[in-house]
Amino acid sequence: MRPSRGVPFAATALLAAALTWPAPAGASPAGEDHCGRQDRLRVPGARFQRTACLPDLTTTGLVGTPYTDPADQAGLTAAGTRLPSGVPGVQIDGYFPDSSRFNATHGWKHDAQFVIRLPDRWNGGLVVTGAPGTRRQYATDRAISDQVLARGFAYAATDKGNNGSDFYRDGARPGDAVAEWNTRTTQLTRAARRAVAQRYGHLPRRTYMTGISNGGYLTRWQLEHHPELYDGGVDWEGALWTADGPNLLTSLPTAVARATGAARDEDLYAVGFARGSEFLWPYHERAYWGVTQKIYRAEFDPSYAPDCPGASAGSTPDQILAPCAEDAVYDYASRPASVHRAVARVALTGRIGRPLITLHGDLDALLPKAADSDVYAGMVDAAGRGALHRYYTVAGGTHVDGLYDSHPDRLRPILPCYRSAFDALVSWVEEGVRPPADRTLTRPADGDVVDSCALLP
């Protein structure tokens, strides 16, 4: 669960293995700076690392190699998304000391895994992210890594220290697993900054935090708690945790109740689900609502319904995804104070210390914006940080862009708007060009909605 406290930093660094993976067949230097200083790269604090000199760090070049995992990216982007390619450089894969073993990537069966990508042509910046949902470190390669690498940024991603449907088993106290997500993100940011300095000769001039869903939550939390590490961030429909609600445990039980026949559509509207999103509900009943409610309830409130199969997520896909009947009547407000204290450990405040752009789809049927980003925007304003925040609603956007392929007449991918938002953040931070005021990005009647989205009207 936690980083090792018994191994001094110097000793931990010495334990890191600086092994070099062979480059794929056909790799050749792209100039005298190709993979420069590769032999000097040591990720501070890493227990183990492997370094590879690659002709292309994007998913286009990495598919079919050990350096990415398309299965972990499934469903996050629309099938027709255009992807950049041709970014040579160094990739470092490894892990920090940790006691949990959920992540079997590379056969390591070790959590706190990370990936750091260092392009040959560097623009002086670093982008850091954490995995969305219960995924792992390669999850946002298509959605984030490819684009920022093509723009010259170094890139780093973490598996958050635990992953998979049993992530809540990590830690000794309720809330420990989610709290570790924040710790691991901070740890990777500091280590990646030092690795960048080893590769290029100086620390990054700008460091940005960003992420999708749980990665968006991490972005909010990092800008609230560690503004000294970052220059800004883009939050793509981040999860909201507040001790008194709203949070996932105040909206999802009603969705589970509908899935079990115990709630009406009107009940879902009352907890924030959008009118017009009903066509997405059957899919979410099967794939999201039940499993999400029970694993987060198990994380923060493990004493509730101990006989429910959700006490263990299950051994088959049907068992993992199935809702628990007890969750249909779960009432977060009436649960013991200890449950609220567990959530308070990871709660957001809105007190961001750096510029933040938030994107949220108005048809999100997992994290409805009325119970999430609308509330968070209000928290930022209430904390007196509104001048640092921009909030854009993506009309026709839902929680995962992959659903666009099933409903191209009703949905719109958020990814192109995310790319535009990231560019706007960079202009805001580096050139002082303030993004437009909060607004809804309307779905165009025609044109390329898969790859184009302008923040300006």
Sequence and secondary structure as in RCSB ss.txt:
>XXXX:A:sequence
MRPSRGVPFAATALLAAALTWPAPAGASPAGEDHCGRQDRLRVPGARFQRTACLPDLTTTGLVGTPYTDPADQAG
LTAAGTRLPSGVPGVQIDGYFPDSSRFNATHGWKHDAQFVIRLPDRWNGGLVVTGAPGTRRQYATDRAISDQVLA
RGFAYAATDKGNNGSDFYRDGARPGDAVAEWNTRTTQLTRAARRAVAQRYGHLPRRTYMTGISNGGYLTRWQLEH
HPELYDGGVDWEGALWTADGPNLLTSLPTAVARATGAARDEDLYAVGFARGSEFLWPYHERAYWGVTQKIYRAEF
DPSYAPDCPGASAGSTPDQILAPCAEDAVYDYASRPASVHRAVARVALTGRIGRPLITLHGDLDALLPKAADSDV
YAGMVDAAGRGALHRYYTVAGGTHVDGLYDSHPDRLRPILPCYRSAFDALVSWVEEGVRPPADRTLTRPADGDVV
DSCALLP
>XXXX:A:secstr
    SSS HHHHHHHS EEE    TT   SSTTTTTTGGG   TT SEEEEEEES  SHHHHTTSTT  HHHHTT
SS TT        EEEEEEE   S     GGG   SSEEEEEEESS  SEEEEEE STT  TTTTIIIIIHHHHH
TT EEEEE TT  STTGGGSSSSTTHHHHHHHHHHHHHHHHHHHHHHHHHSS  SEEEEEEETHHHHHHHHHHHH
 GGG SEEEEES     TTS SHHHHHHHHHHHHTT   HHHHHHTT  TT GGGHHHHIIIIIHHHHHHHHHHH
 TTSSTTSGGGS  SSHHHHHS  GGGGG  GGGS HHHHHHHHTT   S  SS EEEEEETT SSS GGGTHHH
HHHHHHHTT GGGEEEEEETT  S GGGGGT TTT   SHHHHHHHHHHHHHHHHH      SEEE   SSS TT
T   S  
